[in-house]
Amino acid sequence: MENKKFRATPAARALARRLGVDLLSVTGTGYKGRIHKDDIASFNYEEMTHISPLARHIAEVHNIDLKGVKGSGHRNKIMKDDVLQLISDPDLKARFTLNDFGEVFVPKQDQPAAKPAAEAPQKAPAAAVSQAAPVAGETEKVPMTQMRKIIAKRMSESYFSIPTFIQTWEVDMTELLTLRKKLIEPIQEKTGKKLTVTDLISLAVVKTLLKHKYINASLNPEGTEMTFHNYVNLGMAVGLEEGLLVPVVKNADKMSLSEFVVALKDLTERTFSKKLLPDEQAGSTFTISNLGMYPVDEFTAIINQPNAAILSVASTREKLVPVNGEAVVRPIMKMSLTSDHRIIDGLTAAKFMTDLKRLIEDPITLFI
């Protein structure tokens, strides 16, 4: 294979690794053909042939022509098994084949013929057999449900097509937890619903989004036009046994706390009872994924397209922190923002998270 030399910026190399783009296939637009990040971002996946490193290595070593081969991987990427199908020598193919235990299978050399049954040695003790030949555990194969297939498709498209970055912040929940205790009874009397921490965090997110248009934006499929939304349709990820659904609270920015609690509870209950309408799962401008009810220290969710970002909310833990020069124990929550770097830059995300943190730590301003 020709040893093609190329020059690429560090940002371009990092993005190429993230998207699985072969730099040898990209034409640079910089000085002396240097490849820039924009060259990687605009790389046309549909017209190029993509090959996994192992598949490429096998093809090169054994002089296999991959021209015209349609791969079985993501976006028709040529994988190892696709190349192995082009190898006719069974011994050679076996060298690259894994057995059920994930080990490289090596074909046995010529073995002497088996002895007749009359000459067979006596049966070994059961204990010896169990030690020498461990039995693999039972397995169960089931087809993916239609919901799971859709989730897999959307998550793959989001993960592999969007260059993202993540910021994780710690938030002191002292004031918000105190406010919730004061509001639980009046909200219960007015709505018949129990006010949760999620309700207050969500309302804080809605209020903050109105001040940060890039966070509450979306990008068209071609990646050529941004849409800024002057309203907030808040998606809330809800986990079911069968998969994940995202009901959407439409026009959440127009709601009072009581109205928001009722709307979110109604959508969540109908999600669990599988009575959610298709229109109630569409049109989100921003999404929250909350695992605060589980002992999760922190996590990062995958963006719910076409949103520009998603907020991951972890559990609240007591932690020793410095306050006015003294070490005190405070309830601390971690929240992470996953952002689409095509729309949002680090500074933009940091400003949003700064305002959100300030609002959660001083939640009385939610009603001002």
C-alpha positions as CSV (number, residue, x, y, z in Angstrom):
1,M,0.0,0.0,0.0
2,E,1.3,3.5,-0.8
3,N,2.6,5.3,2.2
4,K,0.7,8.5,1.7
5,K,1.9,11.4,3.8
6,F,-0.5,14.0,5.2
7,R,-0.6,16.9,7.6
8,A,-3.5,17.4,10.0
9,T,-4.2,19.8,12.9
10,P,-4.6,18.2,16.4
11,A,-8.3,19.2,16.4
12,A,-8.8,17.4,13.0
13,R,-7.0,14.3,14.3
14,A,-9.2,14.2,17.5
15,L,-12.4,14.6,15.5
16,A,-11.3,11.9,13.0
17,R,-10.7,9.5,15.8
18,R,-14.1,10.3,17.3
19,L,-16.0,9.9,14.0
20,G,-13.9,7.0,12.7
21,V,-12.7,8.9,9.7
22,D,-9.6,7.7,7.9
23,L,-7.4,10.7,7.5
24,L,-5.8,9.1,4.4
25,S,-9.2,9.5,2.6
26,V,-9.7,13.2,3.4
27,T,-8.5,16.0,1.2
28,G,-7.2,18.9,3.3
29,T,-8.0,22.5,2.4
30,G,-5.2,24.1,4.5
31,Y,-1.7,25.2,3.5
32,K,0.0,22.5,1.5
33,G,-3.1,20.2,1.9
34,R,-3.2,20.3,5.7
35,I,-6.3,18.8,7.0
36,H,-8.4,21.0,9.3
37,K,-11.3,20.1,11.6
38,D,-13.9,21.5,9.1
39,D,-12.5,19.0,6.5
40,I,-13.3,16.2,8.8
41,A,-16.8,17.6,9.7
42,S,-17.7,17.9,6.1
43,F,-16.3,14.5,5.1
44,N,-18.8,12.6,2.9
45,Y,-19.5,9.3,4.5
46,E,-21.8,8.1,1.8
47,E,-19.2,8.3,-1.0
48,M,-16.2,6.8,0.7
49,T,-15.3,3.3,1.6
50,H,-14.8,2.7,5.4
51,I,-12.8,-0.2,6.7
52,S,-12.1,-1.3,10.3
53,P,-8.4,-1.4,11.2
54,L,-8.4,-5.2,11.5
55,A,-10.2,-5.7,8.3
56,R,-7.8,-3.4,6.5
57,H,-4.8,-5.3,8.0
58,I,-6.1,-8.7,6.9
59,A,-6.9,-7.4,3.4
60,E,-3.4,-5.8,3.0
61,V,-1.5,-8.8,4.3
62,H,-3.3,-11.2,2.0
63,N,-3.7,-8.9,-1.0
64,I,-7.5,-8.9,-0.9
65,D,-9.2,-6.3,-3.2
66,L,-12.0,-4.6,-1.3
67,K,-13.3,-2.5,-4.2
68,G,-17.0,-2.8,-4.5
69,V,-17.4,-4.7,-1.2
70,K,-20.4,-3.5,0.9
71,G,-19.7,-3.9,4.6
72,S,-22.0,-5.1,7.3
73,G,-20.9,-2.3,9.8
74,H,-22.4,1.1,10.5
75,R,-22.8,3.1,7.3
76,N,-21.7,0.0,5.3
77,K,-18.3,0.0,7.0
78,I,-16.2,-3.1,6.0
79,M,-15.6,-5.3,9.1
80,K,-13.3,-8.3,9.7
81,D,-16.0,-10.8,9.0
82,D,-16.7,-9.2,5.6
83,V,-13.1,-9.8,4.6
84,L,-13.0,-13.3,6.0
85,Q,-15.8,-14.2,3.6
86,L,-13.4,-13.5,0.7
87,I,-10.8,-15.9,2.0
88,S,-11.2,-19.5,0.6
89,D,-8.5,-21.2,2.6
90,P,-10.2,-22.6,5.8
91,D,-7.0,-22.8,7.8
92,L,-6.1,-19.2,7.0
93,K,-9.7,-18.1,7.8
94,A,-9.6,-19.9,11.2
95,R,-6.6,-17.9,12.3
96,F,-8.8,-14.8,12.5
97,T,-11.9,-16.5,13.9
98,L,-12.9,-16.3,17.6
99,N,-14.5,-19.2,19.4
100,D,-17.4,-18.8,21.9
101,F,-15.1,-17.8,24.6
102,G,-13.6,-14.9,22.7
103,E,-10.3,-16.7,22.1
104,V,-8.5,-17.0,18.7
105,F,-9.4,-20.4,17.3
106,V,-6.3,-22.3,16.0
107,P,-7.1,-25.3,13.8
108,K,-5.9,-28.6,15.1
109,Q,-2.9,-30.2,13.4
110,D,-3.2,-33.7,12.0
111,Q,-4.3,-36.0,14.8
112,P,-4.0,-39.7,15.1
113,A,-7.1,-41.6,14.4
114,A,-9.4,-42.3,17.3
115,K,-8.9,-45.6,19.1
116,P,-11.7,-48.2,18.7
117,A,-14.2,-48.2,21.5
118,A,-12.8,-51.5,22.8
119,E,-9.4,-49.9,23.3
120,A,-10.7,-46.7,24.8
121,P,-9.4,-45.9,28.3
122,Q,-11.7,-46.2,31.3
123,K,-13.9,-43.2,32.0
124,A,-12.3,-40.6,34.2
125,P,-13.8,-39.7,37.6
126,A,-16.6,-37.1,37.4
127,A,-14.5,-34.6,39.5
128,A,-11.6,-34.8,37.1
129,V,-13.9,-34.3,34.1
130,S,-15.5,-31.2,35.6
131,Q,-12.1,-29.7,36.3
132,A,-10.7,-30.5,32.9
133,A,-13.7,-29.4,30.8
134,P,-15.7,-26.6,32.3
135,V,-19.1,-26.2,30.8
136,A,-20.2,-22.8,29.5
137,G,-23.2,-21.2,31.1
138,E,-26.6,-21.2,29.5
139,T,-27.5,-18.4,27.1
140,E,-30.7,-17.0,25.7
141,K,-31.1,-15.3,22.4
142,V,-34.1,-13.1,21.7
143,P,-34.8,-10.8,18.8
144,M,-34.8,-7.0,19.5
145,T,-38.2,-5.4,19.9
146,Q,-39.2,-2.7,17.4
147,M,-38.8,-0.1,20.2
148,R,-35.3,-1.3,20.9
149,K,-34.4,-1.3,17.2
150,I,-35.5,2.4,16.9
151,I,-33.6,3.3,20.0
152,A,-30.4,1.6,18.8
153,K,-30.7,3.3,15.4
154,R,-31.3,6.8,16.9
155,M,-28.5,6.4,19.5
156,S,-26.0,5.2,16.9
157,E,-26.9,8.1,14.6
158,S,-26.5,10.6,17.4
159,Y,-23.3,9.1,18.8
160,F,-21.5,8.7,15.5
161,S,-22.6,11.8,13.6
162,I,-22.4,14.5,16.3
163,P,-19.1,15.9,17.6
164,T,-19.8,16.4,21.3
165,F,-18.1,17.6,24.4
166,I,-19.2,17.3,28.1
167,Q,-19.0,19.6,31.1
168,T,-19.8,18.3,34.6
169,W,-20.6,20.7,37.4
170,E,-21.3,20.3,41.1
171,V,-24.4,22.0,42.6
172,D,-25.2,22.7,46.3
173,M,-28.8,21.5,46.7
174,T,-29.3,22.9,50.2
175,E,-31.6,25.8,49.3
176,L,-33.6,23.8,46.6
177,L,-34.3,21.0,49.1
178,T,-35.4,23.5,51.7
179,L,-37.7,25.2,49.2
180,R,-39.2,21.8,48.1
181,K,-40.2,21.1,51.8
182,K,-42.0,24.4,52.0
183,L,-43.9,23.9,48.7
184,I,-44.8,20.2,48.9
185,E,-48.0,20.8,50.9
186,P,-49.4,23.8,49.0
187,I,-48.7,22.1,45.6
188,Q,-50.3,18.9,46.9
189,E,-53.4,20.8,47.9
190,K,-53.7,22.7,44.6
191,T,-52.9,19.9,42.2
192,G,-53.2,16.6,44.0
193,K,-49.6,15.9,42.9
194,K,-46.4,15.5,44.9
195,L,-43.7,18.1,44.1
196,T,-40.4,16.4,43.4
197,V,-36.8,17.6,43.1
198,T,-37.0,16.8,39.4
199,D,-39.9,19.3,39.0
200,L,-37.9,22.1,40.5
201,I,-34.7,21.3,38.6
202,S,-36.7,21.1,35.3
203,L,-38.3,24.5,35.9
204,A,-34.9,25.9,36.6
205,V,-33.7,24.5,33.3
206,V,-36.6,26.0,31.4
207,K,-36.0,29.4,32.9
208,T,-32.3,29.3,32.1
209,L,-32.8,28.1,28.5
210,L,-34.7,31.3,27.7
211,K,-31.5,33.2,28.2
212,H,-29.3,30.9,26.1
213,K,-30.6,30.5,22.6
214,Y,-27.7,28.3,21.3
215,I,-28.5,25.7,24.0
216,N,-32.1,25.7,23.0
217,A,-31.4,25.4,19.3
218,S,-31.3,22.7,16.6
219,L,-29.4,22.0,13.4
220,N,-30.9,20.7,10.2
221,P,-29.9,17.3,8.9
222,E,-27.5,18.8,6.3
223,G,-25.7,20.7,9.0
224,T,-26.1,24.0,7.2
225,E,-28.8,25.9,9.1
226,M,-29.5,26.5,12.8
227,T,-32.9,27.1,14.3
228,F,-33.3,29.1,17.5
229,H,-36.5,28.4,19.4
230,N,-38.2,31.2,21.3
231,Y,-40.1,28.7,23.4
232,V,-39.1,25.6,25.4
233,N,-40.5,22.1,24.7
234,L,-38.8,20.1,27.4
235,G,-38.2,16.4,26.8
236,M,-37.9,14.2,29.8
237,A,-36.2,10.8,29.3
238,V,-38.3,8.0,31.0
239,G,-36.9,4.5,31.3
240,L,-39.1,1.4,30.8
241,E,-38.3,-2.3,30.8
242,E,-38.6,-2.3,27.0
243,G,-36.5,0.8,26.4
244,L,-36.5,4.5,26.6
245,L,-39.2,7.1,25.8
246,V,-39.0,10.9,25.9
247,P,-42.3,12.6,26.5
248,V,-42.3,16.3,25.8
249,V,-43.8,19.1,27.9
250,K,-44.9,21.6,25.2
251,N,-44.5,25.3,25.9
252,A,-43.1,24.7,29.4
253,D,-41.8,28.2,29.5
254,K,-45.4,29.5,29.7
255,M,-46.3,27.3,32.7
256,S,-46.4,28.1,36.4
257,L,-44.8,25.6,38.8
258,S,-48.3,24.0,39.5
259,E,-49.1,23.7,35.8
260,F,-45.7,22.2,35.0
261,V,-46.0,19.6,37.8
262,V,-49.5,18.5,36.5
263,A,-48.3,18.4,32.9
264,L,-45.1,16.4,33.6
265,K,-46.8,14.0,36.0
266,D,-49.6,13.3,33.4
267,L,-47.1,12.6,30.6
268,T,-44.9,10.4,32.8
269,E,-47.9,8.4,34.1
270,R,-49.2,7.8,30.5
271,T,-45.7,6.9,29.4
272,F,-45.5,4.1,32.0
273,S,-49.0,2.9,31.1
274,K,-48.0,3.1,27.4
275,K,-50.8,5.5,26.5
276,L,-48.5,8.3,25.2
277,L,-49.5,9.7,21.8
278,P,-46.8,10.0,19.0
279,D,-47.2,13.8,19.0
280,E,-46.3,13.9,22.7
281,Q,-42.9,12.4,22.0
282,A,-41.9,14.9,19.3
283,G,-40.9,18.5,19.0
284,S,-38.5,18.8,22.0
285,T,-36.0,21.7,22.0
286,F,-34.0,20.4,25.0
287,T,-33.9,17.1,27.0
288,I,-33.2,16.1,30.6
289,S,-32.1,12.6,31.6
290,N,-32.5,12.2,35.4
291,L,-31.1,9.3,37.3
292,G,-31.1,11.1,40.6
293,M,-33.4,8.5,42.2
294,Y,-30.5,6.0,41.9
295,P,-27.1,6.1,43.6
296,V,-25.4,7.3,40.4
297,D,-22.4,9.6,41.1
298,E,-22.4,11.1,37.5
299,F,-23.1,10.1,33.9
300,T,-23.3,11.6,30.5
301,A,-26.3,11.1,28.2
302,I,-26.3,10.9,24.4
303,I,-28.0,13.9,22.7
304,N,-31.6,13.5,21.7
305,Q,-31.6,14.7,18.1
306,P,-32.3,17.3,16.8
307,N,-31.6,19.0,20.2
308,A,-28.3,20.7,20.5
309,A,-27.7,19.5,24.1
310,I,-28.9,17.2,26.9
311,L,-28.6,17.6,30.6
312,S,-27.7,14.5,32.8
313,V,-28.8,14.8,36.4
314,A,-27.2,12.4,38.9
315,S,-28.0,11.7,42.6
316,T,-27.5,14.1,45.5
317,R,-24.8,13.0,48.0
318,E,-23.7,14.5,51.2
319,K,-20.2,15.8,50.8
320,L,-17.6,17.8,52.8
321,V,-17.1,21.2,51.1
322,P,-15.5,24.5,52.1
323,V,-18.0,27.3,52.9
324,N,-16.7,30.6,54.1
325,G,-13.4,29.1,55.0
326,E,-14.9,26.2,57.0
327,A,-15.5,22.6,56.1
328,V,-19.2,21.7,56.2
329,V,-21.3,18.9,54.9
330,R,-23.7,19.8,52.1
331,P,-26.0,17.9,49.7
332,I,-24.1,18.0,46.4
333,M,-25.5,17.0,43.0
334,K,-23.5,16.5,39.8
335,M,-25.0,17.5,36.5
336,S,-23.4,17.1,33.1
337,L,-24.2,18.9,29.9
338,T,-23.5,17.1,26.6
339,S,-23.3,19.6,23.8
340,D,-23.2,19.5,20.0
341,H,-19.9,21.2,19.2
342,R,-21.2,22.2,15.7
343,I,-23.5,24.7,17.4
344,I,-22.3,25.1,21.0
345,D,-18.8,26.1,22.1
346,G,-17.2,25.5,25.5
347,L,-17.7,29.1,26.7
348,T,-21.4,29.0,25.6
349,A,-22.0,25.8,27.6
350,A,-20.1,27.2,30.6
351,K,-22.3,30.3,30.7
352,F,-25.5,28.2,30.6
353,M,-24.3,25.9,33.3
354,T,-23.2,28.9,35.5
355,D,-26.6,30.5,35.3
356,L,-28.3,27.1,35.9
357,K,-26.1,26.4,38.9
358,R,-26.8,29.9,40.3
359,L,-30.6,29.4,39.9
360,I,-30.7,26.0,41.6
361,E,-28.5,27.2,44.5
362,D,-30.8,30.3,44.9
363,P,-34.2,28.8,43.7
364,I,-36.4,31.6,45.2
365,T,-35.5,33.6,42.1
366,L,-37.5,31.0,40.1
367,F,-40.6,33.0,41.0
368,I,-39.3,36.5,40.4
